[in-house]
Amino acid sequence: MPIATINPTTGETVEQYEPHDTAEVERRLTQAAAALAMLKHTTFAQRAAWMKAAADVLEGEADKAAAMLTLEMGKTLASARSEVGKCVHSMRFYADNAEKFLAETPVDDPSSIGAVSARMVWQPIGTVLAVMPWNFPLWQVMRFAAPALMAGNTGVLKHASNVPRAALYLDTLFERGGFPVGSFRALLIPSADVENIIKDPRIRAVTLTGSESAGRSVAGTAGQQVKKSVLELGGSDPFIVMPSADLDAASTTAVRARMQNNGQSCVAAKRFIVHMDIYDDFIERFLAQIGKLVVGDPMQESTDVGPLATEGGRRDIAALVDDARDKGAQVLAGGFAPDGPGWYYSPTVLAGLTDDMRIVQEEAFGPVASVYRVADREEAARVANQTSFGLSSAVWSDDEEEQEYFVQELGAGGVFLNGMTVSYPELSFGGVKNSGYGRELSFAGIREFCNLKSVWKA
Ligand code: NAP
């Protein structure tokens, strides 16, 4: 795949980039190693000051950064602004909380283990490679980078090939806040070069957000090298609606949960599992709102759904819908790619799904919702858990006992009750099953790339 900015709204190549050659990659890895040695002698307070200054830089350039995201991958300007705001908030969050999250833990009764004192301390692990996707080009990177740098690690980024401007923006952002040069470096390289970077002795760990196949490959290499990995992979999140739910709120939120980011979010609700008693009412409301969505130029404030980020992404989503339709699914809305320039796909709703259809098991990474009618909560949980994914989930019910049933039963890294899945730095984020392992955000995210060192003193 060329490293290029291609406007998904028109399909035109805006700028193509030469990949970094071996010498440039070496220069950047050397810088990261040198910065690591410098960060070792800094305090949390110093790093927090730099992180806050970098957050101020990003906040001051929010409009420019948002327009860059919209141009490069087609998200609406409103969504791009919100992404930038979330990055700024998270940078400040980790600046304020890193020291608390990495505070040492004394052993209550050291004499019971023959010591005068005993404690556990968190130390940075070293330089971490981040392999990142294009769907939230700043946010996906920031939720790794802000905690990693606050812990005293350095980072190198291999970003998706279709968002080089975002990669280069992040390349200098932390330096502009005051971090030593090399604390965070972008590598413009193809995915085929990732294996060699993981093998480099200066790289101590790798985090990947992306598809299952990329995750298997990267984690395989990391495992061979005995290096830690964190994987944030795909999802096919359920959105369960039970009879006691507020149907107006549930259906309005359902549309946002599916169509956010033009349908390209790992934690977008993808499967809507609705109790039979309210199924018709819910579907009527859901379809009415889907029908009102404005599909068009993401630079226009009035647009709700822009194009898919890549031509291949549109081809994949169209193939999933065609497969379901060919096998007898009902297309309640959309189901086609509109004529004209750009990689648009119309907001689509599918019903009457059967197990032989690919969409029942695979992730629909575009504006396509699947709806299921279920008889009771046991069937709802069974359908929710029937994919190989386990990222997040949403449940709409006003019955507290029923809410708790789903909290216990759903095989996922998160459950959002009477709401939609959203990532916050305050909450942990990550999956189970084929959605990956390890956690980002919260206290858990900053500890993933630290060495927990036991100190025992006689
Ligand atoms: P992708 O094709 O896996 O790409 C993600 C990153 O991995 C890109 O930088 C890509 O580089 C690189 N890559 C691809 N194959 C690789 C390989 N064999 N070895 C090393 N690196 C490799 O995924 P995508 O299509 O960009 O993103 C969509 C996927 O990401 C969806 O499945 C989505 O659910 C998932 N996702 C998960 C989360 C989460 O937090 N769980 C968040 C967002 C997205 P190139 O661009 O150069 O190919």
Residues whose N, C-alpha, C, O or C-beta is under 5 A from the ligand:
A	BS01	NAP	V131 M132 P133 W134 K158 H159 A160 S161 N162 I189 P190 S191 V194 T209 G210 S211 S213 A214 S217 E232 L233 G234 G235 C266 S435
